């Protein structure tokens, strides 16, 4: 997927921001401030409104692109804080977007996919619990499951290590190293683990920020 930010301004954190990238393989966005990269990802999924400039996907204006594509089939977003709807169970948080993405598929397929990703992430928890009743790290890992079950063209990951301890970071790093073989990743991080010897391409947002 070709993504072009052309002098973009948003009501969030982008100011006269320009960047062109071919989102294939594993791309790491190096951003020590961790603010510019978060705004970039949020803008891609429509969480920050554009107030100036132009954003295009595969040569099509951002607003026009969604006439023939679904957001859920295009981008999977893993929030830094593992955000989920507090009034729904973990399972309901996953099932809600999955049904929108695969409206003609059976719940049996959902269960099969869910168990597959839970196993790959070595998660053993009661998915009928509400998010507040599991640890922050477990919510973060469930955020990966939710996004991956949608089979997006590009998985967006904001600050992968946030909320995780040393052991959890090691587990996630190993999981992402395996995942990047088959899934296109766009990772926003200032951590060396995703810069050195990990990504197929590293983009320093310090180099593309306006003076």
ABEGO torsion letter per residue (X at the ends): XBBBBBGBBBABABBGBBBBBBBBEBBBBBBAAGAAAAAAAAAAAGABBBABEBBBBGGBBAAAAAAABBAAAABBBBBAAGBBBAABBAAAAAAAAAAAABAABBAAAAAAAAAAAAAAAGBBBBAABBAAABBAAAAAAAAAAAAAAAGBABBBBBGAABGBBAAAAAAAAAAAAAAAAABBBBBBBABAAAABGABABBBBAAAABBX
